[in-house]
């Protein structure tokens, strides 16, 4: 397909335009694909923020082990369920925040309430606790009680995203001076240049080898890759398929990201299921694999990857069938559906390597079967604004490029957020889906898995809320001077304390 080749042309870059940031000493230089738009801890579950702050500046009560998905202690050393709505967490003693404040049950309550402040749109609240009322309480200096309004049998896993920010931080989102208990403390954010961290000498845990970290950003994947080879940076968390050419420096791994186009089902003609099905039939996933995307990506059938509890293995990807797509559009048009309405495809620059090329290719595929689509690529701040409630009332029909990361072991971290009637990033509303979410969230064991699988089946076969793309493969480049291997957690965090030097 000629347009696929043309999407990848023009990526030759002027490497000489790189502004050097020499990797030297024991400071780790990380080159990101985009500058963070915020560095507030309550946004730590967003990849462009989490790679800087999560488990570096701020820590969680509990941590997910990327090797097997199990949970392990971090700032909480033990936990137990005392009744069906209540959990108790025993907190680590002798921990200090970077500003000298004590970490204890009282300051943990402050941090939780800050993350879950209903007057602000922090992703921790929206993504993971949007349908849960949480009431934290200190019942001893180092005993934290957490009550919920509905049964949450996997609340400890949920607490793996609950970062502990300092009690003296401003109570609302927007802080540019993040304070936590982590192995590194914030030094500076110079907009357009870098973010700098230094090792925290009062850290409760083992002293990390790296003395600090500097985060810079370059939008071009080839530039990021070249900087590692030229010793101008140490870690490029994500590079494109075509730039992962050095077996000694490059790592590939099946990550927990799932890419899609969210269909705004509330807007005609996207409110007609025939139109939504036609969009999926129009996409040639096999043409995208091995060209714009790695050959190792897996066509998706649901928002969670196969390793996540609730994934339904019986679902089949949409086949490429442009004739079927045209027939569905013709059928809908004959019934009065205005299938010629212009549909906006809104993408995010550098969402993943070759993000723009992917959108250009799918724009061509949708146009080929008869859709009237217009492509617009935007920066992260503009993309977030349009991807999360409140949605603009005059937005019209939109296909929004999205990518979702769930490496936390259960579908509860994904489905309410993306598909519930009140989900913060949902344009879908179906009572059966909502009932299924509520039932699965309260269940345990095999019943929980089966309930989630039925929700996934209904979304895939009966609702069709997405143009389905791929479970993704990540590529990272690591400087030869480091002893560090990327893992699935690289999508949402990059723990500098794990970096060793050869």
Rosetta blueprint (number, residue, H / E / L):
1 X L
2 X H
3 X H
4 X H
5 X H
6 X H
7 X H
8 X H
9 X L
10 X L
11 X L
12 X L
13 X L
14 X L
15 X H
16 X H
17 X H
18 X L
19 X L
20 X L
21 X L
22 X L
23 X L
24 X L
25 X L
26 X L
27 X E
28 X E
29 X E
30 X E
31 X E
32 X E
33 X L
34 X L
35 X L
36 X L
37 X L
38 X L
39 X L
40 X L
41 X H
42 X H
43 X H
44 X L
45 X L
46 X L
47 X H
48 X H
49 X H
50 X H
51 X H
52 X H
53 X H
54 X E
55 X L
56 X L
57 X L
58 X E
59 X E
60 X E
61 X L
62 X E
63 X E
64 X E
65 X L
66 X L
67 X L
68 X L
69 X L
70 X L
71 X E
72 X E
73 X E
74 X L
75 X L
76 X E
77 X E
78 X E
79 X E
80 X E
81 X E
82 X E
83 X E
84 X L
85 X L
86 X E
87 X E
88 X E
89 X E
90 X E
91 X E
92 X L
93 X L
94 X L
95 X L
96 X E
97 X L
98 X L
99 X L
100 X L
101 X L
102 X E
103 X L
104 X L
105 X H
106 X H
107 X H
108 X H
109 X H
110 X H
111 X H
112 X H
113 X H
114 X H
115 X H
116 X L
117 X L
118 X L
119 X L
120 X L
121 X L
122 X L
123 X H
124 X H
125 X H
126 X H
127 X H
128 X H
129 X L
130 X L
131 X L
132 X L
133 X L
134 X E
135 X E
136 X E
137 X E
138 X E
139 X E
140 X E
141 X L
142 X L
143 X E
144 X E
145 X E
146 X E
147 X E
148 X E
149 X L
150 X L
151 X L
152 X L
153 X L
154 X L
155 X H
156 X H
157 X H
158 X H
159 X H
160 X H
161 X H
162 X L
163 X E
164 X E
165 X L
166 X L
167 X L
168 X L
169 X L
170 X L
171 X L
172 X L
173 X L
174 X L
175 X L
176 X L
177 X L
178 X L
179 X L
180 X L
181 X L
182 X L
183 X L
184 X E
185 X E
186 X E
187 X E
188 X E
189 X E
190 X E
191 X L
192 X L
193 X L
194 X E
195 X E
196 X E
197 X E
198 X E
199 X E
200 X L
201 X L
202 X L
203 X L
204 X L
205 X L
206 X L
207 X L
208 X L
209 X L
210 X L
211 X L
212 X E
213 X E
214 X E
215 X E
216 X E
217 X E
218 X L
219 X L
220 X L
221 X H
222 X H
223 X H
224 X H
225 X H
226 X H
227 X H
228 X H
229 X H
230 X L
231 X L
232 X L
233 X L
234 X L
235 X E
236 X E
237 X L
238 X L
239 X L
240 X L
241 X H
242 X H
243 X H
244 X L
245 X L
246 X L
247 X L
248 X L
249 X L
250 X E
251 X E
252 X E
253 X E
254 X E
255 X E
256 X E
257 X E
258 X E
259 X E
260 X E
261 X E
262 X E
263 X E
264 X L
265 X L
266 X L
267 X L
268 X L
269 X L
270 X L
271 X L
272 X L
273 X H
274 X H
275 X H
276 X H
277 X H
278 X H
279 X H
280 X H
281 X H
282 X H
283 X L
284 X L
285 X H
286 X H
287 X H
288 X H
289 X E
290 X L
291 X L
292 X L
293 X E
294 X L
295 X L
296 X L
297 X L
298 X E
299 X E
300 X L
301 X L
302 X L
303 X L
304 X L
305 X L
306 X L
307 X L
308 X L
309 X E
310 X L
311 X L
312 X L
313 X L
314 X L
315 X L
316 X L
317 X L
318 X L
319 X L
320 X L
321 X L
322 X H
323 X H
324 X H
325 X H
326 X H
327 X H
328 X H
329 X H
330 X H
331 X H
332 X H
333 X H
334 X H
335 X L
336 X L
337 X L
338 X L
339 X L
340 X L
341 X L
342 X L
343 X E
344 X E
345 X E
346 X E
347 X E
348 X E
349 X L
350 X L
351 X L
352 X L
353 X L
354 X L
355 X H
356 X H
357 X H
358 X H
359 X H
360 X H
361 X H
362 X H
363 X H
364 X H
365 X H
366 X H
367 X H
368 X H
369 X L
370 X L
371 X L
372 X L
373 X E
374 X E
375 X E
376 X E
377 X E
378 X E
379 X L
380 X H
381 X H
382 X H
383 X H
384 X H
385 X H
386 X H
387 X H
388 X L
389 X L
390 X L
391 X L
392 X L
393 X L
394 X L
395 X L
396 X L
397 X L
398 X E
399 X E
400 X E
401 X E
402 X E
403 X E
404 X E
405 X E
406 X L
407 X L
408 X L
409 X L
410 X E
411 X H
412 X H
413 X H
414 X L
415 X H
416 X H
417 X H
418 X H
419 X H
420 X L
421 X L
422 X L
423 X L
424 X L
425 X L
426 X L
427 X L
428 X L
429 X L
430 X L
431 X H
432 X H
433 X H
434 X H
435 X H
436 X H
437 X H
438 X H
439 X H
440 X H
441 X H
442 X H
443 X L
444 X L
445 X H
446 X H
447 X H
448 X H
449 X H
450 X H
451 X H
452 X H
453 X H
454 X H
455 X H
456 X H
457 X H
458 X H
459 X H
460 X H
461 X H
462 X H
463 X H
464 X L
465 X L
466 X E
467 X E
468 X E
469 X E
470 X E
471 X E
472 X E
473 X E
474 X E
475 X E
476 X E
477 X E
478 X E
479 X L
480 X L
481 X L
482 X E
483 X E
484 X L
485 X L
486 X L
487 X L
488 X H
489 X H
490 X H
491 X H
492 X L
493 X L
494 X L
495 X L
496 X H
497 X H
498 X H
499 X L
500 X E
501 X E
502 X L
